[in-house]
Amino acid sequence: MKLTVNGQSHDVAAGTLSALLAELDFQGGWLATALNGEVVPTKERDRCVLTEGDRIEILSPMKGG
């Protein structure tokens, strides 16, 4: 299915937000996620079903200044 992740189009097989993070190799103890402009808490990612055309934002901390 086609999704927009951080402003870029992706063809993915993932059906949930949790599966999408794994498919796109987003790992780490702290990530912030949003689906179509709504924040998705960590504990809800397994139940967050994705559909064609969804917009996902994934934010992770970066070192530097």
mmCIF file of the N, C-alpha and C atoms, coordinates in Angstrom:
data_MODEL
# 
_entry.id   MODEL 
# 
loop_
_atom_site.group_PDB 
_atom_site.id 
_atom_site.type_symbol 
_atom_site.label_atom_id 
_atom_site.label_alt_id 
_atom_site.label_comp_id 
_atom_site.label_asym_id 
_atom_site.label_entity_id 
_atom_site.label_seq_id 
_atom_site.pdbx_PDB_ins_code 
_atom_site.Cartn_x 
_atom_site.Cartn_y 
_atom_site.Cartn_z 
_atom_site.occupancy 
_atom_site.B_iso_or_equiv 
_atom_site.pdbx_formal_charge 
_atom_site.auth_seq_id 
_atom_site.auth_comp_id 
_atom_site.auth_asym_id 
_atom_site.auth_atom_id 
_atom_site.pdbx_PDB_model_num 
ATOM 1   N N  . MET A 1 1  ? 0.843  -1.170 0.000  1.00 0.00 ? 1  MET A N  1 
ATOM 2   C CA . MET A 1 1  ? 0.000  0.000  0.000  1.00 0.00 ? 1  MET A CA 1 
ATOM 3   C C  . MET A 1 1  ? 0.891  1.237  0.000  1.00 0.00 ? 1  MET A C  1 
ATOM 4   N N  . LYS A 1 2  ? 0.369  2.327  -0.525 1.00 0.00 ? 2  LYS A N  1 
ATOM 5   C CA . LYS A 1 2  ? 1.125  3.583  -0.580 1.00 0.00 ? 2  LYS A CA 1 
ATOM 6   C C  . LYS A 1 2  ? 0.787  4.447  0.631  1.00 0.00 ? 2  LYS A C  1 
ATOM 7   N N  . LEU A 1 3  ? 1.855  4.872  1.305  1.00 0.00 ? 3  LEU A N  1 
ATOM 8   C CA . LEU A 1 3  ? 1.742  5.757  2.455  1.00 0.00 ? 3  LEU A CA 1 
ATOM 9   C C  . LEU A 1 3  ? 2.725  6.905  2.283  1.00 0.00 ? 3  LEU A C  1 
ATOM 10  N N  . THR A 1 4  ? 2.473  7.999  2.976  1.00 0.00 ? 4  THR A N  1 
ATOM 11  C CA . THR A 1 4  ? 3.428  9.098  3.032  1.00 0.00 ? 4  THR A CA 1 
ATOM 12  C C  . THR A 1 4  ? 4.042  9.088  4.422  1.00 0.00 ? 4  THR A C  1 
ATOM 13  N N  . VAL A 1 5  ? 5.351  8.878  4.469  1.00 0.00 ? 5  VAL A N  1 
ATOM 14  C CA . VAL A 1 5  ? 6.068  8.814  5.742  1.00 0.00 ? 5  VAL A CA 1 
ATOM 15  C C  . VAL A 1 5  ? 7.089  9.942  5.762  1.00 0.00 ? 5  VAL A C  1 
ATOM 16  N N  . ASN A 1 6  ? 6.931  10.837 6.712  1.00 0.00 ? 6  ASN A N  1 
ATOM 17  C CA . ASN A 1 6  ? 7.825  11.992 6.832  1.00 0.00 ? 6  ASN A CA 1 
ATOM 18  C C  . ASN A 1 6  ? 7.946  12.739 5.504  1.00 0.00 ? 6  ASN A C  1 
ATOM 19  N N  . GLY A 1 7  ? 6.813  12.877 4.817  1.00 0.00 ? 7  GLY A N  1 
ATOM 20  C CA . GLY A 1 7  ? 6.772  13.647 3.581  1.00 0.00 ? 7  GLY A CA 1 
ATOM 21  C C  . GLY A 1 7  ? 7.201  12.906 2.332  1.00 0.00 ? 7  GLY A C  1 
ATOM 22  N N  . GLN A 1 8  ? 7.587  11.640 2.449  1.00 0.00 ? 8  GLN A N  1 
ATOM 23  C CA . GLN A 1 8  ? 8.030  10.864 1.284  1.00 0.00 ? 8  GLN A CA 1 
ATOM 24  C C  . GLN A 1 8  ? 7.096  9.690  1.053  1.00 0.00 ? 8  GLN A C  1 
ATOM 25  N N  . SER A 1 9  ? 6.810  9.405  -0.214 1.00 0.00 ? 9  SER A N  1 
ATOM 26  C CA . SER A 1 9  ? 5.936  8.293  -0.572 1.00 0.00 ? 9  SER A CA 1 
ATOM 27  C C  . SER A 1 9  ? 6.670  6.964  -0.411 1.00 0.00 ? 9  SER A C  1 
ATOM 28  N N  . HIS A 1 10 ? 5.973  5.978  0.162  1.00 0.00 ? 10 HIS A N  1 
ATOM 29  C CA . HIS A 1 10 ? 6.532  4.637  0.362  1.00 0.00 ? 10 HIS A CA 1 
ATOM 30  C C  . HIS A 1 10 ? 5.488  3.595  -0.028 1.00 0.00 ? 10 HIS A C  1 
ATOM 31  N N  . ASP A 1 11 ? 5.927  2.534  -0.699 1.00 0.00 ? 11 ASP A N  1 
ATOM 32  C CA . ASP A 1 11 ? 5.097  1.352  -0.914 1.00 0.00 ? 11 ASP A CA 1 
ATOM 33  C C  . ASP A 1 11 ? 5.499  0.356  0.153  1.00 0.00 ? 11 ASP A C  1 
ATOM 34  N N  . VAL A 1 12 ? 4.554  -0.026 1.012  1.00 0.00 ? 12 VAL A N  1 
ATOM 35  C CA . VAL A 1 12 ? 4.870  -0.892 2.142  1.00 0.00 ? 12 VAL A CA 1 
ATOM 36  C C  . VAL A 1 12 ? 3.879  -2.048 2.226  1.00 0.00 ? 12 VAL A C  1 
ATOM 37  N N  . ALA A 1 13 ? 4.292  -3.082 2.955  1.00 0.00 ? 13 ALA A N  1 
ATOM 38  C CA . ALA A 1 13 ? 3.426  -4.233 3.203  1.00 0.00 ? 13 ALA A CA 1 
ATOM 39  C C  . ALA A 1 13 ? 2.792  -4.158 4.593  1.00 0.00 ? 13 ALA A C  1 
ATOM 40  N N  . ALA A 1 14 ? 3.326  -3.330 5.454  1.00 0.00 ? 14 ALA A N  1 
ATOM 41  C CA . ALA A 1 14 ? 2.878  -3.248 6.858  1.00 0.00 ? 14 ALA A CA 1 
ATOM 42  C C  . ALA A 1 14 ? 1.403  -2.892 6.951  1.00 0.00 ? 14 ALA A C  1 
ATOM 43  N N  . GLY A 1 15 ? 0.724  -3.537 7.914  1.00 0.00 ? 15 GLY A N  1 
ATOM 44  C CA . GLY A 1 15 ? -0.683 -3.254 8.138  1.00 0.00 ? 15 GLY A CA 1 
ATOM 45  C C  . GLY A 1 15 ? -0.957 -2.440 9.385  1.00 0.00 ? 15 GLY A C  1 
ATOM 46  N N  . THR A 1 16 ? 0.061  -2.337 10.262 1.00 0.00 ? 16 THR A N  1 
ATOM 47  C CA . THR A 1 16 ? -0.082 -1.552 11.490 1.00 0.00 ? 16 THR A CA 1 
ATOM 48  C C  . THR A 1 16 ? 1.096  -0.588 11.607 1.00 0.00 ? 16 THR A C  1 
ATOM 49  N N  . LEU A 1 17 ? 0.936  0.386  12.461 1.00 0.00 ? 17 LEU A N  1 
ATOM 50  C CA . LEU A 1 17 ? 2.006  1.354  12.667 1.00 0.00 ? 17 LEU A CA 1 
ATOM 51  C C  . LEU A 1 17 ? 3.251  0.677  13.231 1.00 0.00 ? 17 LEU A C  1 
ATOM 52  N N  . SER A 1 18 ? 3.066  -0.249 14.141 1.00 0.00 ? 18 SER A N  1 
ATOM 53  C CA . SER A 1 18 ? 4.187  -0.985 14.718 1.00 0.00 ? 18 SER A CA 1 
ATOM 54  C C  . SER A 1 18 ? 4.951  -1.753 13.633 1.00 0.00 ? 18 SER A C  1 
ATOM 55  N N  . ALA A 1 19 ? 4.229  -2.424 12.749 1.00 0.00 ? 19 ALA A N  1 
ATOM 56  C CA . ALA A 1 19 ? 4.856  -3.171 11.658 1.00 0.00 ? 19 ALA A CA 1 
ATOM 57  C C  . ALA A 1 19 ? 5.567  -2.230 10.689 1.00 0.00 ? 19 ALA A C  1 
ATOM 58  N N  . LEU A 1 20 ? 5.004  -1.051 10.466 1.00 0.00 ? 20 LEU A N  1 
ATOM 59  C CA . LEU A 1 20 ? 5.639  -0.069 9.585  1.00 0.00 ? 20 LEU A CA 1 
ATOM 60  C C  . LEU A 1 20 ? 6.977  0.381  10.149 1.00 0.00 ? 20 LEU A C  1 
ATOM 61  N N  . LEU A 1 21 ? 7.022  0.647  11.443 1.00 0.00 ? 21 LEU A N  1 
ATOM 62  C CA . LEU A 1 21 ? 8.280  1.064  12.067 1.00 0.00 ? 21 LEU A CA 1 
ATOM 63  C C  . LEU A 1 21 ? 9.349  -0.007 11.875 1.00 0.00 ? 21 LEU A C  1 
ATOM 64  N N  . ALA A 1 22 ? 8.983  -1.265 12.029 1.00 0.00 ? 22 ALA A N  1 
ATOM 65  C CA . ALA A 1 22 ? 9.931  -2.360 11.833 1.00 0.00 ? 22 ALA A CA 1 
ATOM 66  C C  . ALA A 1 22 ? 10.343 -2.462 10.368 1.00 0.00 ? 22 ALA A C  1 
ATOM 67  N N  . GLU A 1 23 ? 9.382  -2.354 9.452  1.00 0.00 ? 23 GLU A N  1 
ATOM 68  C CA . GLU A 1 23 ? 9.672  -2.464 8.023  1.00 0.00 ? 23 GLU A CA 1 
ATOM 69  C C  . GLU A 1 23 ? 10.621 -1.370 7.543  1.00 0.00 ? 23 GLU A C  1 
ATOM 70  N N  . LEU A 1 24 ? 10.448 -0.168 8.072  1.00 0.00 ? 24 LEU A N  1 
ATOM 71  C CA . LEU A 1 24 ? 11.294 0.956  7.662  1.00 0.00 ? 24 LEU A CA 1 
ATOM 72  C C  . LEU A 1 24 ? 12.528 1.106  8.548  1.00 0.00 ? 24 LEU A C  1 
ATOM 73  N N  . ASP A 1 25 ? 12.735 0.154  9.449  1.00 0.00 ? 25 ASP A N  1 
ATOM 74  C CA . ASP A 1 25 ? 13.915 0.079  10.313 1.00 0.00 ? 25 ASP A CA 1 
ATOM 75  C C  . ASP A 1 25 ? 14.039 1.277  11.258 1.00 0.00 ? 25 ASP A C  1 
ATOM 76  N N  . PHE A 1 26 ? 12.908 1.718  11.788 1.00 0.00 ? 26 PHE A N  1 
ATOM 77  C CA . PHE A 1 26 ? 12.930 2.731  12.853 1.00 0.00 ? 26 PHE A CA 1 
ATOM 78  C C  . PHE A 1 26 ? 12.971 1.979  14.169 1.00 0.00 ? 26 PHE A C  1 
ATOM 79  N N  . GLN A 1 27 ? 14.074 2.107  14.881 1.00 0.00 ? 27 GLN A N  1 
ATOM 80  C CA . GLN A 1 27 ? 14.240 1.413  16.142 1.00 0.00 ? 27 GLN A CA 1 
ATOM 81  C C  . GLN A 1 27 ? 14.708 2.395  17.196 1.00 0.00 ? 27 GLN A C  1 
ATOM 82  N N  . GLY A 1 28 ? 14.598 1.978  18.422 1.00 0.00 ? 28 GLY A N  1 
ATOM 83  C CA . GLY A 1 28 ? 15.091 2.813  19.503 1.00 0.00 ? 28 GLY A CA 1 
ATOM 84  C C  . GLY A 1 28 ? 14.065 2.936  20.598 1.00 0.00 ? 28 GLY A C  1 
ATOM 85  N N  . GLY A 1 29 ? 14.535 3.387  21.725 1.00 0.00 ? 29 GLY A N  1 
ATOM 86  C CA . GLY A 1 29 ? 13.678 3.492  22.883 1.00 0.00 ? 29 GLY A CA 1 
ATOM 87  C C  . GLY A 1 29 ? 12.735 4.674  22.849 1.00 0.00 ? 29 GLY A C  1 
ATOM 88  N N  . TRP A 1 30 ? 13.024 5.665  22.008 1.00 0.00 ? 30 TRP A N  1 
ATOM 89  C CA . TRP A 1 30 ? 12.174 6.843  22.004 1.00 0.00 ? 30 TRP A CA 1 
ATOM 90  C C  . TRP A 1 30 ? 11.875 7.268  20.583 1.00 0.00 ? 30 TRP A C  1 
ATOM 91  N N  . LEU A 1 31 ? 10.647 7.107  20.198 1.00 0.00 ? 31 LEU A N  1 
ATOM 92  C CA . LEU A 1 31 ? 10.141 7.615  18.933 1.00 0.00 ? 31 LEU A CA 1 
ATOM 93  C C  . LEU A 1 31 ? 8.797  8.270  19.198 1.00 0.00 ? 31 LEU A C  1 
ATOM 94  N N  . ALA A 1 32 ? 8.503  9.318  18.475 1.00 0.00 ? 32 ALA A N  1 
ATOM 95  C CA . ALA A 1 32 ? 7.170  9.920  18.514 1.00 0.00 ? 32 ALA A CA 1 
ATOM 96  C C  . ALA A 1 32 ? 6.523  9.654  17.164 1.00 0.00 ? 32 ALA A C  1 
ATOM 97  N N  . THR A 1 33 ? 5.256  9.245  17.185 1.00 0.00 ? 33 THR A N  1 
ATOM 98  C CA . THR A 1 33 ? 4.567  8.925  15.936 1.00 0.00 ? 33 THR A CA 1 
ATOM 99  C C  . THR A 1 33 ? 3.227  9.649  15.861 1.00 0.00 ? 33 THR A C  1 
ATOM 100 N N  . ALA A 1 34 ? 2.844  9.967  14.630 1.00 0.00 ? 34 ALA A N  1 
ATOM 101 C CA . ALA A 1 34 ? 1.536  10.567 14.382 1.00 0.00 ? 34 ALA A CA 1 
ATOM 102 C C  . ALA A 1 34 ? 0.962  9.967  13.109 1.00 0.00 ? 34 ALA A C  1 
ATOM 103 N N  . LEU A 1 35 ? -0.339 9.735  13.111 1.00 0.00 ? 35 LEU A N  1 
ATOM 104 C CA . LEU A 1 35 ? -1.050 9.212  11.954 1.00 0.00 ? 35 LEU A CA 1 
ATOM 105 C C  . LEU A 1 35 ? -2.085 10.244 11.547 1.00 0.00 ? 35 LEU A C  1 
ATOM 106 N N  . ASN A 1 36 ? -1.941 10.762 10.337 1.00 0.00 ? 36 ASN A N  1 
ATOM 107 C CA . ASN A 1 36 ? -2.866 11.773 9.811  1.00 0.00 ? 36 ASN A CA 1 
ATOM 108 C C  . ASN A 1 36 ? -3.054 12.939 10.794 1.00 0.00 ? 36 ASN A C  1 
ATOM 109 N N  . GLY A 1 37 ? -1.933 13.359 11.398 1.00 0.00 ? 37 GLY A N  1 
ATOM 110 C CA . GLY A 1 37 ? -1.945 14.523 12.272 1.00 0.00 ? 37 GLY A CA 1 
ATOM 111 C C  . GLY A 1 37 ? -2.315 14.251 13.720 1.00 0.00 ? 37 GLY A C  1 
ATOM 112 N N  . GLU A 1 38 ? -2.625 12.988 14.055 1.00 0.00 ? 38 GLU A N  1 
ATOM 113 C CA . GLU A 1 38 ? -2.989 12.632 15.424 1.00 0.00 ? 38 GLU A CA 1 
ATOM 114 C C  . GLU A 1 38 ? -1.880 11.796 16.056 1.00 0.00 ? 38 GLU A C  1 
ATOM 115 N N  . VAL A 1 39 ? -1.428 12.197 17.244 1.00 0.00 ? 39 VAL A N  1 
ATOM 116 C CA . VAL A 1 39 ? -0.368 11.467 17.945 1.00 0.00 ? 39 VAL A CA 1 
ATOM 117 C C  . VAL A 1 39 ? -0.841 10.049 18.268 1.00 0.00 ? 39 VAL A C  1 
ATOM 118 N N  . VAL A 1 40 ? 0.054  9.076  18.033 1.00 0.00 ? 40 VAL A N  1 
ATOM 119 C CA . VAL A 1 40 ? -0.236 7.680  18.377 1.00 0.00 ? 40 VAL A CA 1 
ATOM 120 C C  . VAL A 1 40 ? 0.746  7.267  19.476 1.00 0.00 ? 40 VAL A C  1 
ATOM 121 N N  . PRO A 1 41 ? 0.255  7.045  20.695 1.00 0.00 ? 41 PRO A N  1 
ATOM 122 C CA . PRO A 1 41 ? 1.132  6.630  21.786 1.00 0.00 ? 41 PRO A CA 1 
ATOM 123 C C  . PRO A 1 41 ? 1.766  5.264  21.507 1.00 0.00 ? 41 PRO A C  1 
ATOM 124 N N  . THR A 1 42 ? 2.919  5.035  22.088 1.00 0.00 ? 42 THR A N  1 
ATOM 125 C CA . THR A 1 42 ? 3.673  3.795  21.893 1.00 0.00 ? 42 THR A CA 1 
ATOM 126 C C  . THR A 1 42 ? 2.809  2.563  22.109 1.00 0.00 ? 42 THR A C  1 
ATOM 127 N N  . LYS A 1 43 ? 2.046  2.520  23.176 1.00 0.00 ? 43 LYS A N  1 
ATOM 128 C CA . LYS A 1 43 ? 1.269  1.330  23.518 1.00 0.00 ? 43 LYS A CA 1 
ATOM 129 C C  . LYS A 1 43 ? 0.111  1.062  22.549 1.00 0.00 ? 43 LYS A C  1 
ATOM 130 N N  . GLU A 1 44 ? -0.219 2.011  21.681 1.00 0.00 ? 44 GLU A N  1 
ATOM 131 C CA . GLU A 1 44 ? -1.315 1.828  20.729 1.00 0.00 ? 44 GLU A CA 1 
ATOM 132 C C  . GLU A 1 44 ? -0.843 1.491  19.316 1.00 0.00 ? 44 GLU A C  1 
ATOM 133 N N  . ARG A 1 45 ? 0.449  1.454  19.078 1.00 0.00 ? 45 ARG A N  1 
ATOM 134 C CA . ARG A 1 45 ? 0.966  1.243  17.723 1.00 0.00 ? 45 ARG A CA 1 
ATOM 135 C C  . ARG A 1 45 ? 0.625  -0.126 17.147 1.00 0.00 ? 45 ARG A C  1 
ATOM 136 N N  . ASP A 1 46 ? 0.569  -1.156 17.994 1.00 0.00 ? 46 ASP A N  1 
ATOM 137 C CA . ASP A 1 46 ? 0.220  -2.497 17.510 1.00 0.00 ? 46 ASP A CA 1 
ATOM 138 C C  . ASP A 1 46 ? -1.219 -2.567 17.017 1.00 0.00 ? 46 ASP A C  1 
ATOM 139 N N  . ARG A 1 47 ? -2.087 -1.737 17.582 1.00 0.00 ? 47 ARG A N  1 
ATOM 140 C CA . ARG A 1 47 ? -3.510 -1.743 17.217 1.00 0.00 ? 47 ARG A CA 1 
ATOM 141 C C  . ARG A 1 47 ? -3.859 -0.666 16.201 1.00 0.00 ? 47 ARG A C  1 
ATOM 142 N N  . CYS A 1 48 ? -2.898 0.144  15.817 1.00 0.00 ? 48 CYS A N  1 
ATOM 143 C CA . CYS A 1 48 ? -3.137 1.254  14.894 1.00 0.00 ? 48 CYS A CA 1 
ATOM 144 C C  . CYS A 1 48 ? -3.048 0.742  13.454 1.00 0.00 ? 48 CYS A C  1 
ATOM 145 N N  . VAL A 1 49 ? -4.208 0.481  12.853 1.00 0.00 ? 49 VAL A N  1 
ATOM 146 C CA . VAL A 1 49 ? -4.275 -0.082 11.501 1.00 0.00 ? 49 VAL A CA 1 
ATOM 147 C C  . VAL A 1 49 ? -4.085 1.026  10.461 1.00 0.00 ? 49 VAL A C  1 
ATOM 148 N N  . LEU A 1 50 ? -3.248 0.730  9.475  1.00 0.00 ? 50 LEU A N  1 
ATOM 149 C CA . LEU A 1 50 ? -2.961 1.683  8.410  1.00 0.00 ? 50 LEU A CA 1 
ATOM 150 C C  . LEU A 1 50 ? -3.845 1.416  7.200  1.00 0.00 ? 50 LEU A C  1 
ATOM 151 N N  . THR A 1 51 ? -4.174 2.479  6.457  1.00 0.00 ? 51 THR A N  1 
ATOM 152 C CA . THR A 1 51 ? -4.942 2.348  5.224  1.00 0.00 ? 51 THR A CA 1 
ATOM 153 C C  . THR A 1 51 ? -4.262 3.146  4.118  1.00 0.00 ? 51 THR A C  1 
ATOM 154 N N  . GLU A 1 52 ? -4.557 2.781  2.896  1.00 0.00 ? 52 GLU A N  1 
ATOM 155 C CA . GLU A 1 52 ? -3.993 3.430  1.711  1.00 0.00 ? 52 GLU A CA 1 
ATOM 156 C C  . GLU A 1 52 ? -4.094 4.950  1.839  1.00 0.00 ? 52 GLU A C  1 
ATOM 157 N N  . GLY A 1 53 ? -2.976 5.632  1.589  1.00 0.00 ? 53 GLY A N  1 
ATOM 158 C CA . GLY A 1 53 ? -2.956 7.087  1.577  1.00 0.00 ? 53 GLY A CA 1 
ATOM 159 C C  . GLY A 1 53 ? -2.710 7.750  2.926  1.00 0.00 ? 53 GLY A C  1 
ATOM 160 N N  . ASP A 1 54 ? -2.571 6.966  3.991  1.00 0.00 ? 54 ASP A N  1 
ATOM 161 C CA . ASP A 1 54 ? -2.304 7.564  5.300  1.00 0.00 ? 54 ASP A CA 1 
ATOM 162 C C  . ASP A 1 54 ? -1.009 8.364  5.290  1.00 0.00 ? 54 ASP A C  1 
ATOM 163 N N  . ARG A 1 55 ? -0.965 9.377  6.162  1.00 0.00 ? 55 ARG A N  1 
ATOM 164 C CA . ARG A 1 55 ? 0.227  10.203 6.357  1.00 0.00 ? 55 ARG A CA 1 
ATOM 165 C C  . ARG A 1 55 ? 0.777  9.916  7.747  1.00 0.00 ? 55 ARG A C  1 
ATOM 166 N N  . ILE A 1 56 ? 2.022  9.487  7.798  1.00 0.00 ? 56 ILE A N  1 
ATOM 167 C CA . ILE A 1 56 ? 2.660  9.135  9.062  1.00 0.00 ? 56 ILE A CA 1 
ATOM 168 C C  . ILE A 1 56 ? 3.872  10.027 9.281  1.00 0.00 ? 56 ILE A C  1 
ATOM 169 N N  . GLU A 1 57 ? 4.005  10.521 10.475 1.00 0.00 ? 57 GLU A N  1 
ATOM 170 C CA . GLU A 1 57 ? 5.201  11.267 10.876 1.00 0.00 ? 57 GLU A CA 1 
ATOM 171 C C  . GLU A 1 57 ? 5.899  10.470 11.964 1.00 0.00 ? 57 GLU A C  1 
ATOM 172 N N  . ILE A 1 58 ? 7.207  10.299 11.810 1.00 0.00 ? 58 ILE A N  1 
ATOM 173 C CA . ILE A 1 58 ? 8.021  9.574  12.793 1.00 0.00 ? 58 ILE A CA 1 
ATOM 174 C C  . ILE A 1 58 ? 9.174  10.489 13.181 1.00 0.00 ? 58 ILE A C  1 
ATOM 175 N N  . LEU A 1 59 ? 9.264  10.790 14.463 1.00 0.00 ? 59 LEU A N  1 
ATOM 176 C CA . LEU A 1 59 ? 10.318 11.664 14.959 1.00 0.00 ? 59 LEU A CA 1 
ATOM 177 C C  . LEU A 1 59 ? 11.187 10.902 15.938 1.00 0.00 ? 59 LEU A C  1 
ATOM 178 N N  . SER A 1 60 ? 12.501 11.098 15.822 1.00 0.00 ? 60 SER A N  1 
ATOM 179 C CA . SER A 1 60 ? 13.424 10.490 16.767 1.00 0.00 ? 60 SER A CA 1 
ATOM 180 C C  . SER A 1 60 ? 14.467 11.532 17.159 1.00 0.00 ? 60 SER A C  1 
ATOM 181 N N  . PRO A 1 61 ? 15.006 11.410 18.353 1.00 0.00 ? 61 PRO A N  1 
ATOM 182 C CA . PRO A 1 61 ? 15.998 12.394 18.810 1.00 0.00 ? 61 PRO A CA 1 
ATOM 183 C C  . PRO A 1 61 ? 17.282 12.283 18.004 1.00 0.00 ? 61 PRO A C  1 
ATOM 184 N N  . MET A 1 62 ? 17.956 13.414 17.862 1.00 0.00 ? 62 MET A N  1 
ATOM 185 C CA . MET A 1 62 ? 19.234 13.455 17.149 1.00 0.00 ? 62 MET A CA 1 
ATOM 186 C C  . MET A 1 62 ? 20.266 14.122 18.040 1.00 0.00 ? 62 MET A C  1 
ATOM 187 N N  . LYS A 1 63 ? 21.484 13.666 17.926 1.00 0.00 ? 63 LYS A N  1 
ATOM 188 C CA . LYS A 1 63 ? 22.578 14.293 18.664 1.00 0.00 ? 63 LYS A CA 1 
ATOM 189 C C  . LYS A 1 63 ? 23.061 15.508 17.904 1.00 0.00 ? 63 LYS A C  1 
ATOM 190 N N  . GLY A 1 64 ? 23.629 16.414 18.613 1.00 0.00 ? 64 GLY A N  1 
ATOM 191 C CA . GLY A 1 64 ? 24.191 17.601 17.957 1.00 0.00 ? 64 GLY A CA 1 
ATOM 192 C C  . GLY A 1 64 ? 23.553 18.866 18.496 1.00 0.00 ? 64 GLY A C  1 
ATOM 193 N N  . GLY A 1 65 ? 23.888 19.952 17.895 1.00 0.00 ? 65 GLY A N  1 
ATOM 194 C CA . GLY A 1 65 ? 23.338 21.188 18.418 1.00 0.00 ? 65 GLY A CA 1 
ATOM 195 C C  . GLY A 1 65 ? 23.389 22.294 17.509 1.00 0.00 ? 65 GLY A C  1 
# 
